């Protein structure tokens, strides 16, 4: 998996391992937050996990297609407002803002997690565990970040 942002120090890595449990030993994306950011997340990190989830719910393929389409569309439209949109497929995401690092779990064990993590420096994160249209995602982004459409 691709790491975004910075390399973890040994002390930070040990602290994150303690927070996330044994799953922290897996590679995790690290995202540096320097401004308004939306993390579109999906917990199906491997093809096998995705295949198992689709076997349980055949409508999942359409849901994931909608998730990817609307995230991409929103990303293009929010770029001009200074809002960054990242799409990450992982069980855990390390979110680094300033001197703080938090581990976000994208789903409960055995479930497929899809949704959005809104975050900005100095602001409490907002998590939406649903798939949204690009229009709804953009509207919520401007409301949460206090920005205007451009």
WOHU-V415719 format. One record per helix or strand. SS is the DSSP state (A for helix, B for strand). FROM is the first residue (numbers start at 0). TO is the last residue. If there is no record, write none. Layout:
# WOHU-V415719
SS:FROM:TO + SS:FROM:TO
This chain:
# WOHU-V415719
A:9:24 + B:28:31 + B:36:41 + A:46:55 + A:59:80 + B:83:88 + B:91:96 + B:99:104 + B:113:118 + B:125:127 + A:133:144
